[in-house]
Amino acid sequence: MKKSVALYDRAESGIFLAPDAVTTSGVLLSWDPPVRVAQEEKNEKLLPTVLELLDVAGQVVPHPTDFSNIGSSLYRLAGCKDWRSFAKKAKYCAIRSDESELTLTPGYWDGRGFNTPKGVQRIGIPISCPPQQFLRALDEVLNAEPPT
């Protein structure tokens, strides 16, 4: 089963990650616990943190009846009052894993959420890659222009 982690790079306040979960109705969403990695710690801590969160990703959780607080622990960890103020200053990447590979996929803020348009460039790297290879791939994905 593929598992995924949502990564949000907010340059001034760090990199925020949350494991994805699936609701009992089949909806994929970011779930707790969110984690912050400081920019100055990303060389040592980011890849191990991603791999730890992938281990807990994929939980089946109750389908919410109220989506207004989904993600609140993530944006509060960043010191933001709501999702929109958190997301509009973030770059987004979904990190999915299978047995041997990490696939990094960018998403682009459209004013309501992060979307991945058709034709977007995904990058696959070995799950056992060195941290610097992961960071180079992540930088490429986070700085890619949306396809036209």
BELJOVEN-V943417 format. One record per helix or strand. SS is the DSSP state (H for helix, E for strand). FROM is the first residue (numbers start at 1). TO is the last residue. Records with the same first field share a line. If there is no record, write none. Layout:
SS=FROM-TO ; FROM-TO
This chain:
E=3-10 ; 14-23 ; 28-30 ; 35-37 ; 59-61 ; 91-97 ; 101-109 ; 114-115 ; 122-126
H=39-56 ; 72-77 ; 83-87 ; 131-142
